[in-house]
């Protein structure tokens, strides 16, 4: 029996969840008593939900259970920056792998279309916006990151635009950045609203159990999942717990969960909006430096700030960590928007990026009738959606070139155990933060 020792919890004030119009909608119930299902999925984020929807399409008579430790939208799927990125995101200065990058682009755009289908069919109110994305640099030393990105985009014939100086300031409503690469295919949205909407649209043969953290798993025929007050037996089990995957004993020394933090302001007043952003469309921006700040101007007139990277082996934040992140967010916000210093942050929260060293995800059969998906490397909305979809195909032996590509690129590198993992990660993150300079 595998006992679970670390459990998800709410870290701070979850801005996307709290501002979601569907936050009070009833989605699932707690898992209680004795239950039996054909298939069970642990983790109801974008990956688990995509998997459940596709499994139900392929197996309309199967009984499928989806188990979530918190409420849907309170985990990583509802704490991210709200980007659905179409382009390969882990680009470096090496020679572009054009075929590989085009395949990732096809998978990402498949995920976008899949989520758009749910959004349109079920009228999910999530501030969905085809806004594109800026990758920007403040420091001259980080402009080389933009050059590298542009070189890869050109090699792959992906559309992009270089925007600089006053032209960039006019688009963003801030003159903080020297230069940016704009790519048009990125979606911005409220990630908690979207993931909750996808959960609300689950078909009738899927049972959603919320607020039901798993305390132990016994793998076999059947697999036995226990929560407080409930036991669930299932022939097939899929672990889709991302940063918590190693807790379930089917993965070891492959994941490096990096903690990061975000803040979301109060809404801009009509006067401030007209004065500073009158002709500015809602936008999203990532940094040319990997430790730099992610910024958004949302279409409901809030400003989002995300930065501060740390390694937390406990998989939880502290109040001290949240306060320190809030203080850094204030600095980052005020240097970009000095005219808005009077604005307060309504929400500050923490969450995890589940990273692997070589950016390849876990996607495998771990044992008889036990499967694992994890390690989305900071692009989990798109990647989680297509990995969940194709895991259902894998389980059902539905073959395709896309599935073959995923299987061939799901070999995450070995990560040393603690304490070396924590020491190495914190040294690397500290070094990255120093070199980011004003891009934080």
N, C-alpha and C positions, 0 to 999 in steps of 0.2 A: 504493500500500500504506500502510495506517495502522498505524504502530508504537505500541505501548502503552508508556508510560514510568512509570506509577504502578501499583503492585500492592497488593492487600489483604494484610494480615498480622495476626497475633495481637497485640493491644495490651493487655498485662497478663495477669492470671489471669482467664479467662472463667468467672465463677461459675456461670451457668446451664448452660453446657456441661459443666463439671467435675462438677456435681452431678446431671447427667442420667442416669437409669438406663439409657438406650440409647446412652451415649457410646462404648462399645466395639463397637457393632454395625457390621458391614461393610455399607456402602451402595453405593459405586461404586468404579471403578478409575481409574487414571491413563490419560489419552489418549496413546496411543503408535501409531506407524506410520501408514499411510494408511487413512483412514476416509471413507465416503460416507453421507450421510443426506438425507432429504427436507427436514427442518426441523432447525435448530440453535438452541438458546437459550443465551445466555451469562448466567450468574447463577442459582444454585439456592437463592435465598431464597424467601420466601412467594410473591412475584410469579412467579418463574420456575417454581416447582413447580405453582402454580395453573394457569398457562398450559399446562404440559406435560400435566397431568391432563385439562384440557378439550380440548386438541388431540387427545389419544389417544381421547377419547370421540367427537369429531367425525370423526376420521381413523384408525379402528382398524387399518388396514393400512399406514399411513405409518411410516417409520423416523424416530424423533425422538431427537435428542441434547440432553442437558442438561449444560452445562460449568460447573464451579465451581472457583474458584481455590484454595480451601482445603477443609477438610472441611465438609460441610453442618452448619450450626449454629454455626460459628465466626465467621461474618460478622455483618452488622447484624441479620439475622433472629434470631440467638441472643444478641444483646447488649442488646436493648431491655429495657423495664421489665416486660414480661410482661402488658400490658393488651391486651384486644381491646375497643375502645371502640365502643359502639353509637351514641352520639349525635354530631352534628356537633361537632368539637373546636375548630375555629378560629372561636370566637365572639368578637364584639367588642361595643362599646357602641352600635353603630349600630342602625338599625331592622331587626328580624329579617326575613329573606326566608323566609317560612313554607314556600312550595312547594319552594324549594331545599333547606332543612333537612330536610324530610320525605323528599325523594328521597335525600339522603345517608343518612338513617336507614335507609331501605329497603335501600340497597346495603350498609351496614355490617351490618345484621342478616342479610342474605343471606350475607355472608362468614362471620359467626359460625355460621350453620347449616351452611354448607359445611364449615367446619373441624370442627364438632361431628360431622358425618357421618363424616369421616375418623377422628376420635378414637374414636368408638363402633364403627365397622365394623372397624377394625384394632387395637382395644384399645391405643391409645397412652397410655402412662403419663406424664402431663405435669402432674399436680397441677391439672387443669382445675377451676375453681371459679366458679360464678355468684355473685360476691361483690358486684356493684355497684361504685360508685366514689364517693369523697369528693373534692370540690374544696374546699380549706380555706384559711383565712387566719389568720396569727398577728398581723400588723400591722394596726392599725386603718385605716391608709391604704390597705390592699389589700382591705378589705371591699366596696368599690364594685365590684370584679371579681365578687364573688359576687352582688351585686344585679343586675348586667348579665346574668350567666348565668341567674339566676332569671327575669328578664324575658323572655329568649328562650325558656326552657323553658315558661313560662306561655303565651306567644303561640302556641307550637306544640302545646300541650296534651301535652307530655311529662311523665311522672311524675317527681316529685322531692320531697325532704323537707329542710327546713332544720333543722339540729341545732346546738346551741350549748352553751357552758359545761360544766357537770358531766355533762349527758347525752352530750355529744360525748366528753368524757374517759373516761366509762365504756365507750363503744364502742371507743375506740382504745387504751386503756391508757396514755395520755399526756394531760396537761392543757395541752399547749403551744399548742393552737389555740383561738382565740376562737369561730370559727363555721365551718360547712361546709354545702355543698349535697351531699346524697346522692342519686345516681341509681341505679336498681336493675339495669340491664341489662348492665353491664360484666362481662367474663370476666377472671379472673386465671389465670395458668398459668406453667409454665416454658417460655419461648419456644424454647429450644434443643431440649428434648425433643419439643415439638410439631412443629417444622419437620423434625426428623430422622424422626419417625414418618410424616409426610406423604411424605417422600422414600422411606422404606422401602416405602411402598404404591404406588409408581409402577407402572403397567401394563407388560406385557412388551414392548410396542413402543417403550418409552422407555429409552434407554441413558444412565446417569448416569456422568459422568467427574468425579471429585474430584481435588483437589490438582493441577490442570492450568491454571495461569494462562495466559491468552492473551497472546502476545507481539506478534502482528500480525493484521490483518484485511485482506483484499483483496476489495472488493465487486464483484460482477458475476454472471455466469452460468457457473458457480456462484459462490457466496461461499466464500472460502477462509480458514479459521481456522487459525492456527499456534500451537502450544505447543512447549515444548522436547521434541524427540523425537517429535512427532506433527503430522499435518496432517489437517484435517477439511474436507470439501467438502459444502456443503448448498445446495439450491435456494433455501430461505427461511431468513432469519436474523432472530432477535429479540434485541435488546440489552436485558437486564434487569439491568444492573449498578448501578443507582441512583446513588450518589455518584460512581462511576467512569464514568458514561455518557459524559461529555465526552471521556474518553480515546479513545473509539472514533471520534471525528470526525464523528458524525452529529448532534450537539447542540452548540451553542455559546452561552455567555453566558445561561444560563437557570437554573443550579443554584448554590446556596449551601450547601455541606456544612458543618454546624456540629458541632464535636466536643464531646462531653459524656462524663461519667465516672460510674461506679457502683461501689458496694461492697456486699458481702453478708457478713453476720456468720456466725460459727459458730452452731451450733444452740443454742437456749436449753436450759438444764438443766431437768429436771423441777421442781426447787425454784423456779427463777426463773419458769418458766412458770406454775406454780400460784400463786405469790405476786403476780405482776404482770398476768397475762393469763388467769386462770382462766376467766372468763366472756366473754372477748373472741374473737369470730370473726375469722378471717383477713380482712385488709382491704388496700385499695390507695387511695392518696391522691395527688392532684396539687395543685399550688399555684394559688391565685387570681392569682398573679403569674407571668408567662411565664418568668421566670428563677428561680423558686422551686424548692424541693426536692420531688422525688417520693419517696414513702416507701411501703413495703409491710411488713406482717407476713404472712409466708407460712404456708401450712397445714402446712409441715414445720418450723415454728418457727425461722425465720430472719428477720432484719430487713434490708431492702434500702433503700439510700440512693442517690439520683442527683441530682447538681447539678454545677455548674461548666460554663460554656459558653465555648468558644473557637473561633476560626476557624483551621484548619490547612490551608493550601493544598497541603501535601505529602500530605494525607489519611492521615497517620500521627501517633501520639502520640510523646512522648519519655519517658524514664525520669523526668526532672525534672517533666514535666507530670503523670505518674501519681502521683508522690510528693506533689506539691502538691495534687492532687485528693484523695488519701487523707487528707491533713491537714485539708482542709476537711470531708470526710465525717465525720471524728472529731468536729469541732466541732458539726456539724449533728446527728449522732447523740446526742452527750452532752447537748445542751440539750433534746432531746426525751425522752430516756430517761436521766436522771441516775442512776437507780437501777441502770443496767446498764453503768456505765463500765468495769467489768472485762472486758466482752466484747471479743473481738478481731474484726477483719475477716479472714475466710478468703480473700476474693477482692476485688481491685480491678482494674477494666478501663476501657478507653476505647472509644468507638464514635461513629458519625456519625448525625446527623439530616440527611437530604437535603431541604433546604428550597427553596422558590421564593418570590419576593417576594409574589405574590398568592395563594399556597396552592393554585394549580392545578397538576396534575401534567403531565408529558410523556406523551402517549399518541398516537403518530402513525406514519404510514408515512413513512419518511425518504427512501427511494429504492425502485427496483424490487426487490420481494421483501426489503426491509430495513425492520424496524419497531423502535421504541424505546418503552420504558416507564421512567419514573423520577420522582423527586421526590414522595415520599409524605408529606412534611411532618410527621413524627413520629407518624403513625398507620398505619404500614406493614403491620401484621399484617392489619387489616381491609381497608385500601385496596389494599394489594398483592394480596390474595387476589381482590378483585373486579376489579381492573384486569387481572390475569393471565387471569382467566376470560373477560372480555369482549374482550380482545385476541385470544384464540382465535376468538371469534365474528366479530370484525372481519376477521381474515385469511380466514375461511371464508364471509364475506358473509352471516352470520346476523344479521339486523336485529332490533332491539328498541328500545322506548323507553328502556331503561336504557343501551344502547350509545349511542344518540343523545344522551342527557344527558351521558355521559362525553366524547364527542367535542366537544360544545358547551362543556364546561368544562375543557378541556385546552389552555389557552393561557397558559403561564407568562410572567410579565413578564421583560423584558430585565434582565440583571445586568451591570454594567460589568466590563471585564476587569481583571486584576491589573496594577498594584498597587492600583488604586482599590477593587476588590472586597474585598481583604483589609483595607485601611485602614478602609473604611466599615463592614465587618462587625464588626471588633474595636472600633471606637468605639461602635457600637450595642450590642454585647453588654456592654461595660464599663458603659455607661449603664444598661442594664436591670438588671445585677447590683447597682448602687448603689441603685436605687430599690426593689429587692426587700426590702432590710433583713433583718429577722429571719425572713422567709419563705424565706431560704436556710438 
